[in-house]
């Protein structure tokens, strides 16, 4: 039973207080729940009927030289908790669970209706963490879209309930919207299932055995599923079939093949095969296939070199009666496959190849001679991906990460290019590549900083056929851009004065469905319309779209359970007993609506010493805080640092960040130089200077908010993952007096140790040496290399560290193997610094499994509360 505090009358509050105080002696007979009232707004909590103990799939180890556990209580508490802290832990877990239930829109589609041109069907693919099952729950929510008479907004009539989809790997509507492909990958070694649905029923179902290919790639990178124009064939990327392995029986090696179920024989391992590293462990080479949805026949596409890993396939425009062609991205490698997740510095190119015939009767005629071999279309450029044909088929556009490939940085400023497509699909060697948007080195003032995106809609085109809509990072926000691929003209179509971040859902003719959010604002579906004005000053108008998708977040916004009032008034009783007059905390406010955020410009220290103009320009930090300052003190500050380092923290809604800010912390989220969104010169200033330039940028940002009176220098914690963990452990070593607590998720602590075990050893060379590191990359680093790696690492400063630190490590992490984090934690233990290590046995680098993510941030909150409050 819950009641809204905002609507509670004085009588209701009085009744609640009477009830709460009457229950205090029975519920908490010895001492009430304790909160540092000077730092907490009590309306930042929710009650919990029972403590969260989501530790079933985790292993916890605690190292502390300062703890002296008491054995007076007969109750067994989780590690690090006692009776008092368990109550706080329980409240925090309930609050975090409220945030965890907030859904996310993954994709959206609009379908044309033959019956009623004024309305169209729309389908949203939505996901939500399922903590009990420890995986994402996926469901579909449908609606009917009706455009209002003024053409400036739409009305959506929603289905009464969403429909959960289980076992579905990917869904892809056909171009007409009349068919829907559903792929179900097997979780074991079973067949891959392809289902073709119409508007009323399942029309076809095909089971593709493992002997033909393995799982279909649905990873968002190699992934490519494309319908041809007449919707009879589907091209897709799947794992190659398993290679033959030696078979043995009681006589030794068995020459002939055997049944896998033969109990008298067993399979050997065979040759070890390289994979693409982090998140691709055990995945076989991605290859290209075509399925005929009438017959169910599956054919591997011929003419592709076996050394290529393929992905992102699309059908090329075709003429009736002529052969059909496929365009795909191909990644090559030399001696080994380096990790590709988040790494855009892997060379790749666009290729064109003839598709298999719909019928095998004319296969020899179509696949004869040189035409059968895939042709590299982009030999003049080191990177080409995300191909998209214009609606009229006259040109092909694609994105390039050539600045990343050429410099060695794992991510950098992108460029956009165009190829004019011939009707006969005949190229002399390679196609002529036209530059549409070049790499931006240094943006003037607040001008366009360059392209930063890694995904695009299947159909991103406005009705003119040459303007596409894309998302892109612009400083600390993500915005939406329109790009004329013929003229190169770029327009920012989301509001200029907004610091919110935007993501693109789908196009509705010349209009746009998008999602907008901020660090303190739950995501909201928006509808954008193009408004023509005089003198060519055209603009986009945005309106809210009422939807039920984020409705579950109302608990976070305004509702407090009745039982929470009991805990609240126990705190009031404690104030009375201690004669502490903190009655201002009773001001009624909701969680997120009591918070505000701003984007701060941070000037570079000693800017004149920088070699480029772009590297001397200000960087940014997102500051989240309470709207009202409580007395003369500042809330404790958490400094949050992104990984990469060539990534960015966006001004979008983050459930984990919102949880921490709702506990009474201010957040300083720093986009130090080297982050995406600020031009190539600023980004390239960091390689070769990690551990110094980025550390100094963070310290400068902290001093900036202290000087503004927004933070207290005595109550600062720091949190980061991956390279953010590298910075976290650097900061507590280089500025040991600055931080009272730290949390590091899969941190880079020792480059000299990491280089021999990571899936991206090249990262260690480039970030340590700079661009010249590309020429030094080797699997056998020299003594000089190892000495430099160690000097650039946080472990070089460990003798000075005294900050209590919690480590959160994924045991399956191939990017930053846990050995580097464990070595650092053990060294701190040896120094008698308070340390806690939580090891998640089944998690990779991101620690994103629902239970792991939940316990991770709950533990961070408990750690910070212990040392900051």
LUMMARDREN-263745 format. One line per 8 residues: their letters; for each residue x, y, z of C-alpha. Coordinates in steps of 0.5 Angstrom, whole numbers, plus 500, padded with zeros to 3 digits. Example, Ala and Ser with C-alpha at 12.3 -4.5 7.8 and 13.67 -1.06 7.14 Angstrom:
<lovos>
as = 525 491 516 | 527 498 514
</lovos>
This chain:
<lovos>
xxxxxxxx = 500 500 500 | 503 507 498 | 501 514 499 | 504 520 495 | 508 525 500 | 506 530 495 | 498 529 496 | 499 528 504
xxxxxxxx = 495 532 508 | 498 535 515 | 493 530 518 | 495 524 514 | 503 526 516 | 500 526 523 | 497 520 523 | 503 517 520
xxxxxxxx = 508 520 525 | 503 517 531 | 503 510 527 | 511 510 526 | 513 512 533 | 508 507 536 | 511 502 532 | 518 504 534
xxxxxxxx = 519 500 540 | 517 494 537 | 520 494 531 | 527 497 533 | 527 496 540 | 535 498 541 | 536 504 536 | 533 507 531
xxxxxxxx = 536 507 523 | 541 512 523 | 542 517 517 | 547 523 517 | 541 528 516 | 546 533 514 | 547 530 508 | 541 526 506
xxxxxxxx = 534 528 504 | 530 523 507 | 525 523 501 | 531 520 497 | 529 513 500 | 524 508 500 | 522 502 505 | 524 495 504
xxxxxxxx = 520 489 507 | 527 485 507 | 534 486 505 | 537 485 498 | 541 479 498 | 543 479 491 | 549 475 492 | 547 468 489
xxxxxxxx = 552 469 483 | 558 473 486 | 564 471 490 | 565 477 495 | 572 478 499 | 574 483 504 | 581 485 506 | 581 490 511
xxxxxxxx = 586 492 516 | 581 497 520 | 575 493 521 | 574 489 528 | 567 485 527 | 563 485 533 | 560 478 535 | 555 480 540
xxxxxxxx = 549 479 535 | 547 472 534 | 544 474 527 | 549 473 521 | 550 479 516 | 552 479 509 | 560 481 509 | 561 488 511
xxxxxxxx = 554 489 514 | 552 490 522 | 545 491 524 | 545 498 523 | 548 498 516 | 544 493 514 | 537 497 515 | 541 502 510
xxxxxxxx = 543 497 505 | 536 495 505 | 533 502 504 | 538 503 498 | 537 496 495 | 529 498 495 | 531 505 492 | 536 502 487
xxxxxxxx = 530 496 485 | 526 502 483 | 531 505 478 | 532 498 476 | 525 497 473 | 525 503 469 | 525 500 462 | 529 502 455
xxxxxxxx = 526 503 448 | 531 499 444 | 528 500 437 | 522 502 434 | 518 501 427 | 513 504 423 | 508 500 419 | 504 502 413
xxxxxxxx = 497 501 413 | 493 499 406 | 487 500 409 | 487 507 413 | 492 512 410 | 491 517 416 | 494 512 421 | 500 507 421
xxxxxxxx = 502 501 426 | 508 502 430 | 512 497 434 | 516 498 440 | 522 493 442 | 523 495 450 | 527 491 455 | 527 491 462
xxxxxxxx = 532 488 467 | 530 481 470 | 533 481 477 | 531 474 479 | 532 471 472 | 539 475 471 | 537 477 464 | 534 482 460
xxxxxxxx = 526 481 459 | 524 483 452 | 517 485 450 | 513 489 445 | 509 494 445 | 504 496 440 | 500 503 438 | 497 506 432
xxxxxxxx = 500 513 430 | 495 518 428 | 497 525 425 | 493 531 428 | 490 536 423 | 495 541 424 | 501 536 422 | 505 538 428
xxxxxxxx = 504 533 433 | 501 525 433 | 497 521 437 | 499 514 439 | 493 509 441 | 497 504 445 | 495 497 446 | 493 495 453
xxxxxxxx = 498 491 455 | 505 489 452 | 507 482 450 | 513 479 452 | 518 476 447 | 522 470 450 | 527 466 446 | 527 471 440
xxxxxxxx = 534 473 438 | 532 479 433 | 526 481 429 | 527 485 422 | 521 487 419 | 521 487 411 | 521 493 407 | 514 494 406
xxxxxxxx = 512 492 413 | 508 486 411 | 512 481 413 | 516 480 420 | 523 476 420 | 524 473 427 | 530 469 429 | 531 464 435
xxxxxxxx = 538 462 436 | 539 456 440 | 542 456 447 | 546 449 446 | 548 446 439 | 541 446 436 | 538 448 430 | 537 456 428
xxxxxxxx = 530 457 427 | 527 462 422 | 520 465 423 | 516 469 417 | 510 472 420 | 505 476 416 | 500 481 420 | 495 475 422
xxxxxxxx = 499 468 423 | 506 465 422 | 507 463 415 | 513 459 415 | 518 456 419 | 525 454 418 | 530 450 422 | 537 451 420
xxxxxxxx = 542 445 422 | 549 447 425 | 552 443 419 | 550 449 415 | 552 455 420 | 552 457 427 | 548 462 431 | 546 468 427
xxxxxxxx = 550 474 429 | 546 479 433 | 551 483 436 | 550 490 433 | 557 490 430 | 558 484 425 | 550 483 425 | 547 484 418
xxxxxxxx = 540 482 416 | 537 485 410 | 531 483 406 | 532 484 398 | 527 489 394 | 522 483 392 | 522 480 399 | 524 473 397
xxxxxxxx = 531 473 400 | 534 475 406 | 542 476 407 | 545 475 414 | 551 474 418 | 552 467 422 | 558 463 425 | 561 459 420
xxxxxxxx = 560 451 421 | 564 448 426 | 571 445 423 | 572 438 423 | 575 435 430 | 579 429 431 | 575 423 433 | 578 417 438
xxxxxxxx = 575 411 441 | 578 405 445 | 583 403 439 | 585 410 438 | 584 415 432 | 578 414 428 | 579 415 421 | 572 415 419
xxxxxxxx = 567 420 422 | 562 418 427 | 556 420 430 | 556 425 435 | 552 421 440 | 556 415 439 | 558 413 446 | 564 409 444
xxxxxxxx = 568 415 441 | 569 422 443 | 571 428 440 | 578 432 440 | 579 439 441 | 582 440 434 | 586 447 433 | 585 453 437
xxxxxxxx = 581 458 433 | 582 466 434 | 576 470 436 | 575 477 436 | 576 478 444 | 572 481 449 | 564 479 448 | 566 474 442
xxxxxxxx = 569 469 446 | 568 462 443 | 564 465 437 | 566 462 430 | 568 467 424 | 562 471 422 | 560 469 414 | 555 471 409
xxxxxxxx = 549 467 408 | 542 468 404 | 536 464 405 | 530 463 401 | 523 464 405 | 519 460 400 | 523 454 400 | 527 455 406
xxxxxxxx = 534 453 402 | 540 456 405 | 546 458 401 | 553 460 403 | 555 466 399 | 561 464 395 | 567 469 392 | 569 471 399
xxxxxxxx = 576 470 402 | 576 466 408 | 581 471 411 | 575 476 412 | 570 477 417 | 564 479 414 | 558 484 417 | 553 489 416
xxxxxxxx = 550 486 409 | 545 490 405 | 542 488 398 | 545 493 392 | 539 496 388 | 537 491 382 | 534 491 375 | 529 486 374
xxxxxxxx = 532 480 370 | 539 481 372 | 543 478 378 | 543 481 385 | 549 484 389 | 550 484 396 | 555 490 399 | 558 488 406
xxxxxxxx = 563 490 411 | 570 486 411 | 575 486 417 | 582 483 415 | 587 481 420 | 594 479 420 | 597 474 425 | 592 475 430
xxxxxxxx = 585 478 431 | 585 483 436 | 579 485 440 | 574 489 436 | 569 491 441 | 569 498 442 | 575 498 438 | 574 502 431
xxxxxxxx = 581 502 429 | 581 495 426 | 582 496 418 | 575 494 414 | 573 495 407 | 566 495 403 | 566 489 398 | 561 487 393
xxxxxxxx = 559 480 391 | 554 477 387 | 548 474 391 | 547 466 390 | 541 465 385 | 534 464 388 | 534 457 384 | 540 453 383
xxxxxxxx = 538 451 376 | 542 457 373 | 548 457 379 | 553 456 374 | 551 461 369 | 551 467 374 | 557 465 378 | 562 464 373
xxxxxxxx = 569 467 372 | 572 473 375 | 565 476 377 | 564 471 383 | 570 474 387 | 568 479 392 | 571 486 390 | 574 491 395
xxxxxxxx = 570 498 393 | 574 502 398 | 581 501 397 | 583 508 398 | 581 509 405 | 583 505 411 | 576 504 414 | 569 503 411
xxxxxxxx = 563 501 415 | 555 502 416 | 553 502 408 | 547 505 406 | 544 506 399 | 540 512 397 | 532 510 396 | 533 511 388
xxxxxxxx = 539 507 389 | 544 512 385 | 549 512 391 | 552 509 397 | 554 512 403 | 558 510 409 | 562 512 415 | 569 511 416
xxxxxxxx = 574 511 422 | 580 512 418 | 583 517 423 | 582 512 428 | 585 506 424 | 591 511 422 | 593 514 429 | 592 507 433
xxxxxxxx = 587 510 438 | 581 505 439 | 576 511 437 | 576 518 434 | 573 523 430 | 569 519 424 | 568 522 417 | 562 520 412
xxxxxxxx = 563 518 404 | 559 517 398 | 560 512 392 | 556 513 386 | 553 507 384 | 553 504 377 | 547 501 374 | 551 495 371
xxxxxxxx = 555 494 378 | 561 494 374 | 567 498 377 | 574 498 374 | 578 496 381 | 575 500 386 | 570 505 386 | 571 513 387
xxxxxxxx = 570 515 394 | 567 522 395 | 568 526 402 | 561 528 405 | 563 530 412 | 571 530 413 | 574 529 420 | 574 536 424
xxxxxxxx = 580 537 427 | 578 543 431 | 571 546 432 | 570 554 432 | 567 556 438 | 561 552 439 | 561 550 432 | 560 543 429
xxxxxxxx = 565 538 433 | 565 532 428 | 562 526 427 | 561 521 433 | 556 515 432 | 557 508 431 | 550 506 429 | 545 508 424
xxxxxxxx = 537 506 422 | 536 501 416 | 532 507 413 | 535 514 415 | 533 518 409 | 528 524 409 | 523 524 403 | 528 528 398
xxxxxxxx = 532 522 398 | 539 525 399 | 538 527 407 | 539 522 412 | 538 523 420 | 543 521 424 | 545 521 432 | 552 524 434
xxxxxxxx = 556 526 440 | 556 534 440 | 561 535 446 | 557 532 453 | 551 531 449 | 548 527 444 | 544 531 438 | 540 529 432
xxxxxxxx = 543 532 425 | 541 532 418 | 546 531 413 | 545 533 405 | 550 527 402 | 550 531 396 | 552 538 398 | 555 536 405
xxxxxxxx = 550 541 409 | 549 539 416 | 544 542 421 | 543 540 428 | 535 539 428 | 535 538 436 | 534 544 440 | 540 548 440
xxxxxxxx = 539 551 447 | 538 544 450 | 543 540 454 | 539 534 454 | 541 528 450 | 537 525 444 | 537 518 441 | 533 517 434
xxxxxxxx = 528 511 434 | 525 512 427 | 523 516 422 | 515 518 420 | 516 520 413 | 519 527 414 | 518 527 421 | 522 524 427
xxxxxxxx = 521 519 433 | 526 520 438 | 528 520 446 | 530 525 450 | 533 525 457 | 538 528 462 | 541 526 468 | 535 528 472
xxxxxxxx = 530 527 467 | 527 520 466 | 527 519 458 | 521 522 454 | 519 520 447 | 519 526 443 | 516 527 436 | 519 532 431
xxxxxxxx = 516 536 425 | 520 540 420 | 517 547 420 | 518 552 414 | 519 559 415 | 520 565 411 | 527 567 409 | 529 560 409
xxxxxxxx = 530 560 417 | 527 553 417 | 527 549 424 | 524 543 427 | 519 543 432 | 519 538 438 | 513 535 442 | 512 530 447
xxxxxxxx = 509 524 446 | 504 521 451 | 507 513 452 | 506 508 458 | 513 505 457 | 516 510 462 | 510 510 467 | 513 505 472
xxxxxxxx = 518 510 474 | 513 514 477 | 515 511 484 | 522 514 483 | 519 521 481 | 513 522 487 | 511 516 490 | 513 513 497
xxxxxxxx = 511 507 500 | 507 507 507 | 512 503 511 | 517 509 509 | 514 514 513 | 515 509 519 | 522 509 518 | 522 517 516
xxxxxxxx = 519 518 523 | 524 514 526 | 529 519 524 | 525 525 527 | 525 521 533 | 532 520 533 | 533 528 532 | 528 529 538
xxxxxxxx = 532 525 542 | 539 528 540 | 536 535 540 | 538 536 533 | 534 541 529 | 534 539 522 | 527 540 521 | 528 543 514
xxxxxxxx = 529 536 511 | 522 535 512 | 520 539 506 | 516 535 501 | 520 533 494 | 520 528 490 | 527 524 488 | 529 527 481
xxxxxxxx = 525 533 481 | 529 535 487 | 535 535 483 | 538 539 477 | 544 539 473 | 549 543 469 | 554 543 464 | 561 546 466
xxxxxxxx = 566 549 461 | 573 547 464 | 579 551 462 | 585 548 461 | 591 549 465 | 597 552 462 | 594 552 455 | 600 555 452
xxxxxxxx = 604 549 453 | 599 545 448 | 602 543 441 | 595 544 438 | 589 549 438 | 584 544 439 | 588 541 445 | 588 548 449
xxxxxxxx = 580 549 448 | 576 548 454 | 573 541 456 | 567 539 460 | 564 536 466 | 557 535 468 | 555 537 475 | 549 534 478
xxxxxxxx = 546 536 485 | 540 538 489 | 536 544 487 | 537 547 494 | 543 547 499 | 542 544 506 | 545 549 511 | 552 552 509
xxxxxxxx = 555 545 508 | 555 541 501 | 553 534 499 | 559 529 499 | 561 529 491 | 562 523 487 | 567 524 481 | 565 519 476
xxxxxxxx = 570 518 470 | 568 514 463 | 573 509 460 | 576 508 453 | 579 513 454 | 576 515 447 | 569 515 450 | 564 520 453
xxxxxxxx = 559 521 458 | 553 523 456 | 548 528 459 | 543 522 458 | 539 519 464 | 543 513 467 | 539 509 472 | 546 508 476
xxxxxxxx = 548 515 477 | 541 517 478 | 541 512 484 | 547 515 487 | 545 522 486 | 538 520 490 | 542 518 496 | 544 525 497
xxxxxxxx = 551 526 493 | 553 531 488 | 556 528 482 | 562 531 477 | 562 527 471 | 568 529 467 | 569 529 460 | 577 530 460
xxxxxxxx = 581 532 454 | 581 525 449 | 574 524 450 | 569 524 444 | 565 530 441 | 570 535 442 | 574 535 435 | 580 530 433
xxxxxxxx = 586 535 436 | 583 535 443 | 582 527 442 | 589 526 440 | 592 530 445 | 591 524 450 | 595 518 447 | 602 518 450
xxxxxxxx = 600 523 456 | 595 518 459 | 596 518 467 | 598 525 467 | 594 530 462 | 587 526 464 | 589 526 471 | 590 533 471
xxxxxxxx = 584 535 467 | 580 531 473 | 584 535 478 | 582 541 475 | 575 540 474 | 575 538 482 | 578 544 484 | 573 548 479
xxxxxxxx = 567 546 483 | 570 547 490 | 572 554 488 | 565 555 486 | 563 553 493 | 559 547 490 | 563 542 493 | 567 541 500
xxxxxxxx = 574 539 499 | 574 534 505 | 568 530 502 | 570 527 495 | 569 520 493 | 571 517 486 | 568 512 481 | 571 509 474
xxxxxxxx = 571 503 470 | 576 501 465 | 580 507 463 | 576 511 468 | 578 505 473 | 585 507 471 | 584 514 473 | 581 512 479
xxxxxxxx = 587 509 482 | 592 514 479 | 588 519 483 | 588 516 489 | 596 515 488 | 597 522 485 | 593 526 490 | 592 521 496
xxxxxxxx = 589 527 501 | 584 529 496 | 579 523 496 | 576 519 502 | 573 513 498 | 574 510 491 | 571 505 487 | 574 502 481
xxxxxxxx = 570 497 476 | 575 493 472 | 580 498 472 | 587 498 468 | 592 498 474 | 598 495 471 | 600 496 464 | 606 492 464
xxxxxxxx = 602 486 467 | 596 487 462 | 599 488 455 | 601 480 455 | 594 478 457 | 589 483 454 | 585 482 447 | 588 489 445
xxxxxxxx = 595 489 447 | 596 495 441 | 592 499 446 | 597 499 451 | 603 501 446 | 598 507 443 | 596 510 449 | 603 510 453
xxxxxxxx = 607 512 447 | 602 516 442 | 602 515 435 | 609 512 434 | 606 506 439 | 603 503 432 | 610 502 430 | 612 498 436
xxxxxxxx = 607 494 437 | 609 486 438 | 607 480 442 | 614 480 446 | 615 487 449 | 622 489 450 | 624 491 457 | 624 499 455
xxxxxxxx = 616 498 453 | 615 494 460 | 619 500 464 | 615 505 460 | 608 501 461 | 609 501 469 | 611 508 469 | 605 510 466
xxxxxxxx = 601 505 471 | 597 507 477 | 601 502 481 | 607 506 480 | 604 511 485 | 601 505 490 | 606 507 496 | 602 514 497
xxxxxxxx = 595 511 497 | 591 511 503 | 584 511 500 | 579 506 502 | 577 502 495 | 572 497 493 | 574 493 487 | 569 490 482
xxxxxxxx = 571 485 477 | 569 481 472 | 572 474 472 | 571 473 464 | 574 480 462 | 578 479 456 | 579 487 456 | 582 488 462
xxxxxxxx = 584 481 465 | 582 481 473 | 590 480 475 | 591 487 474 | 586 489 479 | 587 483 484 | 595 485 484 | 593 492 486
xxxxxxxx = 588 490 491 | 593 485 494 | 598 491 494 | 593 496 498 | 592 490 503 | 599 489 504 | 599 497 506 | 593 496 511
xxxxxxxx = 589 500 506 | 581 498 507 | 580 494 501 | 574 490 499 | 574 486 492 | 567 483 489 | 568 478 484 | 563 477 479
xxxxxxxx = 564 470 476 | 560 470 470 | 561 477 468 | 565 480 462 | 568 487 462 | 562 491 462 | 559 488 469 | 552 488 465
xxxxxxxx = 548 482 468 | 542 485 472 | 544 482 478 | 552 484 478 | 550 491 476 | 545 491 481 | 550 489 487 | 555 493 484
xxxxxxxx = 552 499 485 | 549 497 491 | 556 496 494 | 559 502 491 | 553 506 495 | 555 502 501 | 562 503 501 | 561 511 500
xxxxx = 556 512 505 | 561 508 510 | 567 513 508 | 563 519 506 | 558 520 511
</lovos>
